[in-house]
Amino acid sequence: MTISAQPAYAPSWYIDTMVAAPVRPALAADLDIEVCVVGAGLAGLTVARELARRGVPVAVVEARRIAWNASGRNTGFVLPGFAQAMDVVVRRVGLAHAKKLWALSEAGLEYVRTTIRETGMPGAEPVEGGWLKISKSDDAEADLAEVELIGQELGAQIEGWPVERVREVLKSNHYFHGVHFPQAFHIHPLNYALGLAAAAEAAGARIFEETPALSIDPHGVRKRVETPAGRLRASHIVLAGNVHLGAVMPRVSGTLLPIWTYVATTAPLGAQLEQAISYRGAVSDTELADNHYRIVGGERLMWSGGMSTWELDPQRFVTKLKSDVRATYPQLGEVDLEHLWTGVLGNTLHRMPQIGELAPRLWLMSGFGGHGLNTTAMAGSVIARAIVKGDDTWRLFLPFDLVWAGGRVGRAVAQVNYWWYRANELKAAREAREREAAHRHAQELAAQTPTVSAENFAEAQPAAPGSEQPPHPPLQDNPPAQNETAGAPRAASR
């Protein structure tokens, strides 16, 4: 193998800090194999590694380069759970079923952590800081319910953080309370994917880059995958792609909403970054695209925000991203963005991954948008066990079947929904800050206003002009009722 001096990846901070990436050859001849995996993203590489470790001959075909899109361009958050809120999952499948799904999501998280440690993976750079999900509103009911459900009903590690604790580590008056997941961490996702590919090859897997699947015939005992220069015949086919499966497998690609997100890293910020953010974990302050961030490279801020259902030039988001950083952390001043990139996710309408058997020995791993690093690891392990041992854990995902995403109309609706959600989120955040400011102002007024007793109230009254009485007349035995107290301004209710 040769080493790529100029990797065939879109420019990003990850490319500037990637480990040396060997260029894998394209498939150049027909090949008989036990399992053919279509797609060399995180899910495809995981299932290939797990199959190879169990002695199963496996080959991976990738249309471009390993982890060239979402798998190597995301923000690197390794989180428990799914993109869908767990209360929604519980309502759909019941508590006992949801508890098993949550445990699988945690197993996926631990797979990433363990793989990095056991392989001594270069450049993955795991940071064990947790995940802090912050509210920009002062309404804590939803977060309290989430802490109760996940902590008590699902038995997971979760903490509710009050406003004071949040602002101790994130110095921003834009933030109120939060939910903390202490077992989460963050990594360099591209280097993790490259390390995963190396581990799969070390176990015996074969990976072919620049080898698009042109057609798939899933029928018969020996299934076929056509590529430009060779045909693969396999007993099992694993589809590990998202929107890029396109016409090859429209039954799958049509169920996914393509979502482009936009990510930037700042120039080094020095000591002022520590003065604004002392938390070293991953941070999210929204349920959708705005904003997710973490500290990388010691003194840079990686910031993700913005969403589109059609690909746009990332340069269109420079002003927005800089404005979001400045509004949240004005003490950082005007930040410079040195890297800016985008990547496309495949989101399902139910916001859960699609994992299972489409037809006999035709397997699917797809729809990982939102929580991709843990769920791709989970899916690869689950499907590998299904192929080797007949394990039926994948059936836990049967309630989340293939649902058509609506084509261009669905994309337009999703875009409008994002704009509506963002506008309402900004409005709620602004009103919460206004309530807090009014409450603080009322408290300051109350502290500055002296409390006057009945005894000294009369003494404080000035004598009438020309009066002969002394300046401090004696109090009456029964002073008027209205002179009993002098009320201070009432603090505004939160």
C-alpha positions as CSV (number, residue, x, y, z in Angstrom):
1,M,0.0,0.0,0.0
2,T,1.1,3.6,-0.7
3,I,0.5,6.5,1.6
4,S,-1.7,9.3,0.3
5,A,0.2,12.6,0.5
6,Q,-3.0,14.5,-0.4
7,P,-5.9,12.5,1.0
8,A,-9.0,12.5,-1.2
9,Y,-11.2,14.0,1.5
10,A,-13.0,17.4,1.7
11,P,-10.9,20.0,3.7
12,S,-11.6,20.1,7.4
13,W,-9.8,20.3,10.8
14,Y,-10.0,16.5,10.8
15,I,-8.0,16.3,7.5
16,D,-5.3,18.6,8.9
17,T,-4.9,16.3,11.9
18,M,-5.5,12.9,10.4
19,V,-3.1,10.0,10.7
20,A,-1.4,8.6,7.6
21,A,-4.1,6.9,5.5
22,P,-3.1,4.0,3.2
23,V,-4.8,4.0,-0.1
24,R,-6.7,0.8,-0.6
25,P,-6.9,-0.6,-4.1
26,A,-10.2,-0.8,-6.1
27,L,-11.6,-4.3,-6.8
28,A,-10.1,-5.4,-10.1
29,A,-11.5,-8.9,-10.5
30,D,-14.4,-11.2,-9.5
31,L,-14.4,-12.3,-5.9
32,D,-16.2,-15.0,-4.0
33,I,-16.7,-14.2,-0.3
34,E,-18.9,-15.2,2.6
35,V,-20.1,-11.6,3.4
36,C,-20.0,-8.5,1.3
37,V,-20.4,-5.2,3.1
38,V,-21.4,-2.2,1.0
39,G,-20.1,1.0,2.6
40,A,-16.9,1.7,4.6
41,G,-18.3,4.1,7.1
42,L,-18.3,3.4,10.8
43,A,-21.1,0.8,10.7
44,G,-19.6,-1.1,7.7
45,L,-16.1,-1.1,9.2
46,T,-17.4,-2.3,12.6
47,V,-19.4,-5.3,11.2
48,A,-16.4,-6.2,9.0
49,R,-14.0,-6.2,11.9
50,E,-16.4,-8.3,14.1
51,L,-17.0,-10.8,11.3
52,A,-13.3,-11.1,10.6
53,R,-12.5,-11.6,14.3
54,R,-14.9,-14.6,14.2
55,G,-13.2,-16.1,11.2
56,V,-15.7,-15.1,8.6
57,P,-14.3,-14.1,5.1
58,V,-15.6,-10.6,4.5
59,A,-15.0,-7.9,2.0
60,V,-16.0,-4.2,2.1
61,V,-16.6,-2.1,-1.0
62,E,-16.6,1.7,-0.8
63,A,-17.5,4.1,-3.6
64,R,-14.9,6.7,-2.4
65,R,-12.6,6.7,0.6
66,I,-13.0,5.2,4.1
67,A,-15.2,7.5,6.2
68,W,-15.2,10.2,3.5
69,N,-18.5,11.7,4.6
70,A,-20.5,11.7,7.8
71,S,-18.4,9.1,9.6
72,G,-15.3,11.2,9.3
73,R,-16.9,14.7,9.4
74,N,-19.1,14.7,12.5
75,T,-18.5,16.5,15.8
76,G,-17.1,13.3,17.4
77,F,-19.6,13.0,20.3
78,V,-19.8,9.4,21.6
79,L,-23.1,9.4,23.5
80,P,-25.6,7.0,25.0
81,G,-29.1,6.8,23.7
82,F,-30.6,7.6,20.3
83,A,-31.5,10.7,18.3
84,Q,-35.1,10.1,19.4
85,A,-36.1,11.1,22.9
86,M,-36.5,8.1,25.2
87,D,-39.9,9.1,26.4
88,V,-41.1,8.8,22.8
89,V,-39.4,5.4,22.5
90,V,-41.1,4.2,25.7
91,R,-44.5,5.3,24.4
92,R,-43.9,3.4,21.2
93,V,-42.4,0.1,22.5
94,G,-43.0,0.0,26.3
95,L,-40.6,0.5,29.2
96,A,-39.1,-3.1,29.2
97,H,-38.4,-2.9,25.5
98,A,-37.0,0.6,25.7
99,K,-34.7,-0.5,28.6
100,K,-33.1,-3.1,26.3
101,L,-32.6,-0.6,23.5
102,W,-30.9,1.9,25.9
103,A,-28.6,-0.9,27.1
104,L,-27.6,-1.6,23.5
105,S,-26.8,2.1,23.0
106,E,-24.6,2.1,26.0
107,A,-22.9,-1.1,24.7
108,G,-22.2,0.8,21.5
109,L,-20.6,3.6,23.4
110,E,-18.4,1.1,25.4
111,Y,-17.4,-0.6,22.1
112,V,-15.9,2.6,20.8
113,R,-14.0,3.2,24.1
114,T,-12.8,-0.4,24.4
115,T,-11.7,-0.6,20.7
116,I,-9.6,2.6,21.0
117,R,-7.9,1.3,24.2
118,E,-7.3,-2.3,23.0
119,T,-5.9,-1.4,19.6
120,G,-3.8,1.5,20.9
121,M,-5.5,3.5,18.1
122,P,-3.4,6.4,17.0
123,G,-4.9,9.9,16.7
124,A,-8.4,8.9,18.1
125,E,-7.8,11.2,21.1
126,P,-10.6,10.2,23.4
127,V,-11.6,12.9,26.0
128,E,-13.5,11.5,28.9
129,G,-15.4,14.6,29.8
130,G,-19.1,13.6,29.6
131,W,-21.9,15.2,27.6
132,L,-23.7,18.3,28.9
133,K,-27.1,19.0,27.3
134,I,-28.0,22.5,28.2
135,S,-31.3,24.4,28.2
136,K,-31.5,27.9,26.9
137,S,-34.9,28.3,28.7
138,D,-35.7,28.5,32.4
139,D,-38.5,25.8,32.1
140,A,-36.9,22.7,33.8
141,E,-39.9,20.4,33.7
142,A,-38.8,18.4,30.5
143,D,-35.3,18.0,31.9
144,L,-36.5,16.8,35.3
145,A,-38.7,14.2,33.5
146,E,-35.8,13.1,31.4
147,V,-33.6,12.6,34.5
148,E,-36.3,10.6,36.2
149,L,-37.0,8.4,33.2
150,I,-33.4,7.6,32.3
151,G,-32.0,7.5,35.8
152,Q,-34.8,5.7,37.6
153,E,-36.7,3.8,35.0
154,L,-33.9,2.9,32.7
155,G,-31.2,2.7,35.4
156,A,-28.6,4.8,33.5
157,Q,-26.1,7.3,34.7
158,I,-27.5,10.8,34.4
159,E,-27.3,14.0,36.5
160,G,-29.5,17.1,36.6
161,W,-27.4,20.2,36.9
162,P,-28.9,23.5,38.3
163,V,-28.2,26.9,36.7
164,E,-25.4,27.7,39.1
165,R,-23.5,24.5,38.3
166,V,-23.9,24.9,34.5
167,R,-22.7,28.6,34.6
168,E,-19.7,27.6,36.7
169,V,-18.3,25.7,33.8
170,L,-20.0,27.5,30.9
171,K,-19.7,31.2,31.6
172,S,-22.8,32.3,29.6
173,N,-26.0,33.9,30.7
174,H,-27.6,32.2,27.7
175,Y,-27.7,29.0,29.7
176,F,-29.9,27.8,32.5
177,H,-30.1,24.2,33.9
178,G,-28.8,21.1,32.1
179,V,-28.7,17.3,32.0
180,H,-25.3,15.6,32.3
181,F,-24.3,12.2,31.0
182,P,-21.0,11.4,32.7
183,Q,-20.1,8.3,30.8
184,A,-20.1,10.1,27.4
185,F,-16.8,11.2,25.7
186,H,-15.6,12.7,22.4
187,I,-13.0,11.6,19.9
188,H,-11.4,12.4,16.5
189,P,-13.9,10.4,14.4
190,L,-11.9,10.2,11.2
191,N,-8.9,8.8,12.9
192,Y,-11.2,6.4,14.8
193,A,-12.6,5.2,11.4
194,L,-9.1,4.8,10.0
195,G,-8.0,2.9,13.1
196,L,-11.1,0.7,12.8
197,A,-10.3,-0.1,9.2
198,A,-6.8,-1.1,10.2
199,A,-8.1,-3.3,12.9
200,A,-10.6,-5.0,10.5
201,E,-7.8,-5.7,8.0
202,A,-5.6,-7.0,10.8
203,A,-8.3,-9.5,11.6
204,G,-8.6,-10.6,8.0
205,A,-11.1,-8.3,6.3
206,R,-10.5,-6.9,2.8
207,I,-11.4,-3.3,2.0
208,F,-11.7,-1.9,-1.5
209,E,-11.9,1.8,-2.0
210,E,-13.1,3.7,-5.1
211,T,-15.3,0.7,-5.8
212,P,-19.0,1.7,-6.1
213,A,-21.7,-0.9,-6.0
214,L,-23.5,-0.5,-9.4
215,S,-26.2,-3.0,-8.8
216,I,-27.2,-5.6,-6.2
217,D,-29.0,-8.9,-6.8
218,P,-30.1,-10.1,-3.4
219,H,-31.8,-13.3,-4.6
220,G,-30.6,-16.8,-4.5
221,V,-28.1,-18.6,-2.3
222,R,-25.2,-16.7,-3.8
223,K,-26.0,-13.0,-4.0
224,R,-24.2,-10.6,-6.4
225,V,-22.8,-7.1,-6.2
226,E,-21.7,-5.6,-9.4
227,T,-18.8,-3.1,-9.4
228,P,-17.1,-1.3,-12.3
229,A,-14.3,-3.9,-12.6
230,G,-15.5,-7.0,-10.8
231,R,-18.4,-8.9,-9.3
232,L,-18.7,-10.1,-5.8
233,R,-20.6,-13.3,-5.0
234,A,-21.5,-13.7,-1.3
235,S,-23.8,-15.6,1.0
236,H,-24.7,-12.4,2.9
237,I,-24.8,-8.8,1.9
238,V,-24.7,-6.0,4.5
239,L,-25.9,-2.6,3.4
240,A,-24.0,-0.1,5.5
241,G,-24.8,3.1,3.6
242,N,-27.2,5.9,3.9
243,V,-28.4,8.4,1.3
244,H,-25.6,7.4,-1.0
245,L,-27.1,4.0,-1.7
246,G,-29.3,6.0,-4.1
247,A,-30.6,4.1,-7.1
248,V,-28.8,0.9,-6.1
249,M,-31.2,0.4,-3.2
250,P,-34.0,3.0,-3.5
251,R,-36.1,1.1,-0.9
252,V,-33.5,2.2,1.7
253,S,-32.4,5.6,0.4
254,G,-36.0,6.8,0.0
255,T,-36.6,6.3,3.7
256,L,-33.9,8.8,4.7
257,L,-34.0,12.6,4.9
258,P,-30.6,14.0,3.8
259,I,-29.5,16.5,6.4
260,W,-26.4,18.7,5.9
261,T,-24.9,20.1,9.0
262,Y,-22.1,22.7,9.2
263,V,-19.1,22.6,11.4
264,A,-16.3,25.1,12.1
265,T,-13.1,25.3,14.2
266,T,-11.7,28.5,15.4
267,A,-8.2,29.8,15.4
268,P,-6.4,29.1,18.7
269,L,-8.1,31.1,21.4
270,G,-5.5,30.9,24.2
271,A,-6.2,31.7,27.8
272,Q,-9.5,33.4,27.1
273,L,-11.1,30.1,26.1
274,E,-10.5,28.7,29.6
275,Q,-12.1,31.8,31.0
276,A,-15.2,31.2,29.0
277,I,-15.4,27.3,29.0
278,S,-13.8,25.2,31.7
279,Y,-15.9,22.1,30.8
280,R,-13.9,19.6,28.7
281,G,-16.7,17.4,27.6
282,A,-19.2,17.7,24.7
283,V,-21.9,20.4,24.8
284,S,-25.3,20.6,23.2
285,D,-27.7,23.4,23.7
286,T,-30.5,22.3,21.4
287,E,-32.4,19.2,20.2
288,L,-31.7,20.0,16.6
289,A,-28.8,21.7,14.8
290,D,-27.9,24.8,16.9
291,N,-25.5,24.4,18.6
292,H,-23.1,21.5,19.5
293,Y,-19.5,22.2,20.4
294,R,-16.3,21.0,22.2
295,I,-12.7,22.1,22.7
296,V,-10.2,20.5,20.3
297,G,-6.5,20.8,19.9
298,G,-6.1,22.3,23.4
299,E,-7.3,25.8,22.6
300,R,-9.7,25.7,19.6
301,L,-13.5,25.6,19.7
302,M,-15.2,23.2,17.3
303,W,-18.7,24.6,16.8
304,S,-21.6,22.9,14.8
305,G,-24.7,24.9,13.8
306,G,-27.0,25.3,10.9
307,M,-28.9,22.7,8.9
308,S,-30.2,22.3,5.4
309,T,-31.9,19.6,3.5
310,W,-30.1,20.5,0.3
311,E,-26.3,20.9,0.2
312,L,-25.2,24.5,0.5
313,D,-21.8,26.2,0.3
314,P,-20.4,26.1,3.9
315,Q,-19.1,29.7,3.4
316,R,-22.8,30.8,3.6
317,F,-22.7,29.8,7.3
318,V,-19.6,31.8,8.4
319,T,-21.6,34.8,9.6
320,K,-24.1,32.6,11.4
321,L,-21.6,30.4,13.2
322,K,-19.5,33.4,14.3
323,S,-22.6,35.2,15.5
324,D,-23.7,32.2,17.5
325,V,-20.3,32.0,19.2
326,R,-20.2,35.7,19.9
327,A,-23.8,35.8,21.3
328,T,-23.1,32.8,23.6
329,Y,-19.6,33.8,24.8
330,P,-19.1,37.6,24.2
331,Q,-16.0,37.4,26.3
332,L,-14.3,35.6,23.4
333,G,-14.6,38.6,21.2
334,E,-14.6,38.3,17.4
335,V,-13.4,34.7,16.7
336,D,-11.7,33.7,13.5
337,L,-12.8,30.5,11.8
338,E,-9.9,28.5,10.3
339,H,-11.8,25.5,9.1
340,L,-15.4,25.1,7.8
341,W,-17.0,22.0,6.3
342,T,-20.2,20.1,5.9
343,G,-21.4,16.5,5.7
344,V,-24.7,14.8,5.0
345,L,-26.5,12.6,7.5
346,G,-29.3,10.2,6.8
347,N,-32.2,10.8,9.2
348,T,-35.3,8.6,9.6
349,L,-38.7,10.1,10.3
350,H,-38.9,8.1,13.6
351,R,-35.3,9.2,14.5
352,M,-34.2,5.7,15.2
353,P,-31.6,3.6,13.3
354,Q,-32.7,1.0,10.8
355,I,-31.1,-2.3,11.8
356,G,-32.2,-5.8,10.6
357,E,-32.8,-8.2,7.8
358,L,-34.5,-6.9,4.7
359,A,-34.7,-10.3,3.0
360,P,-33.0,-13.6,3.8
361,R,-29.3,-12.8,4.3
362,L,-29.7,-9.2,3.1
363,W,-28.9,-7.0,6.1
364,L,-29.4,-3.3,6.7
365,M,-27.6,-0.8,9.0
366,S,-28.7,2.7,8.3
367,G,-30.3,5.9,9.6
368,F,-27.7,6.8,12.3
369,G,-28.1,10.6,12.1
370,G,-27.8,12.3,15.5
371,H,-26.1,9.7,17.6
372,G,-24.0,7.9,15.0
373,L,-20.8,7.0,16.8
374,N,-22.5,4.7,19.4
375,T,-25.3,3.4,17.2
376,T,-23.0,2.4,14.3
377,A,-20.8,0.4,16.7
378,M,-23.9,-1.2,18.2
379,A,-25.3,-2.1,14.8
380,G,-22.1,-3.6,13.6
381,S,-21.8,-5.8,16.6
382,V,-25.5,-6.9,16.5
383,I,-25.5,-7.8,12.8
384,A,-22.2,-9.7,13.1
385,R,-23.7,-11.8,15.9
386,A,-26.8,-12.4,13.7
387,I,-24.8,-13.7,10.8
388,V,-22.4,-15.8,12.8
389,K,-24.7,-17.1,15.6
390,G,-28.2,-16.5,14.4
391,D,-28.6,-14.0,17.3
392,D,-32.0,-12.2,17.0
393,T,-31.2,-9.0,19.0
394,W,-31.7,-7.0,15.9
395,R,-35.5,-7.8,16.2
396,L,-35.6,-5.1,18.9
397,F,-35.6,-2.6,16.1
398,L,-38.5,-4.1,14.2
399,P,-41.0,-1.4,15.5
400,F,-38.8,1.2,13.7
401,D,-39.4,0.0,10.2
402,L,-38.8,1.6,6.8
403,V,-40.9,4.7,6.3
404,W,-40.8,6.7,3.1
405,A,-39.3,10.2,3.9
406,G,-41.5,12.1,1.4
407,G,-39.0,12.8,-1.3
408,R,-38.5,16.5,-2.2
409,V,-41.6,17.5,-0.4
410,G,-40.4,15.8,2.8
411,R,-37.1,17.6,2.5
412,A,-38.9,20.9,2.1
413,V,-41.1,20.2,5.2
414,A,-38.1,19.2,7.2
415,Q,-36.3,22.5,6.3
416,V,-39.4,24.6,7.3
417,N,-39.7,22.7,10.5
418,Y,-36.1,23.5,11.4
419,W,-36.6,27.2,10.7
420,W,-39.8,27.1,12.8
421,Y,-38.1,25.2,15.7
422,R,-35.1,27.5,15.7
423,A,-37.3,30.7,15.7
424,N,-39.4,29.4,18.6
425,E,-36.2,28.3,20.5
426,L,-34.7,31.7,20.1
427,K,-37.9,33.4,21.3
428,A,-38.2,31.1,24.4
429,A,-34.5,31.8,25.2
430,R,-34.9,35.5,24.9
431,E,-37.9,35.6,27.1
432,A,-36.2,33.4,29.7
433,R,-33.2,35.9,29.8
434,E,-35.7,38.8,30.1
435,R,-37.4,37.1,33.1
436,E,-34.1,36.5,34.7
437,A,-33.0,40.1,34.2
438,A,-36.3,41.5,35.6
439,H,-36.0,39.2,38.6
440,R,-32.4,40.3,39.3
441,H,-33.4,43.9,38.9
442,A,-36.2,43.5,41.4
443,Q,-33.9,41.8,43.9
444,E,-31.4,44.7,43.6
445,L,-34.1,47.3,44.2
446,A,-35.3,45.3,47.2
447,A,-31.8,45.2,48.6
448,Q,-31.4,49.0,48.2
449,T,-34.8,50.0,49.7
450,P,-34.6,50.4,53.5
451,T,-37.3,48.8,55.6
452,V,-39.0,51.6,57.8
453,S,-40.6,50.6,61.1
454,A,-43.8,52.1,62.6
455,E,-41.8,53.8,65.3
456,N,-39.4,55.7,63.1
457,F,-41.9,56.3,60.2
458,A,-43.5,59.3,61.8
459,E,-40.1,60.7,62.9
460,A,-39.0,60.6,59.3
461,Q,-41.9,62.9,58.2
462,P,-40.9,66.6,57.6
463,A,-42.7,69.3,59.6
464,A,-45.3,71.4,57.7
465,P,-44.0,74.8,56.6
466,G,-44.4,77.4,59.4
467,S,-45.3,74.8,62.0
468,E,-44.4,75.5,65.6
469,Q,-44.0,71.8,66.4
470,P,-40.5,70.3,66.9
471,P,-39.0,68.5,64.0
472,H,-39.5,65.1,65.7
473,P,-43.0,65.1,67.3
474,P,-44.0,62.2,69.6
475,L,-45.7,59.2,67.9
476,Q,-49.4,58.8,68.5
477,D,-50.6,55.9,70.6
478,N,-52.6,54.4,67.7
479,P,-50.9,55.5,64.4
480,P,-52.9,55.2,61.2
481,A,-53.0,51.8,59.7
482,Q,-51.4,53.0,56.5
483,N,-48.3,54.0,58.5
484,E,-47.6,50.5,59.8
485,T,-45.1,49.5,57.0
486,A,-43.4,50.9,54.0
487,G,-43.4,48.1,51.4
488,A,-40.5,47.3,49.2
489,P,-41.0,46.5,45.6
490,R,-42.1,42.9,45.1
491,A,-39.6,40.7,43.2
492,A,-40.8,39.5,39.8
493,S,-41.9,35.9,39.7
494,R,-39.9,33.5,37.6
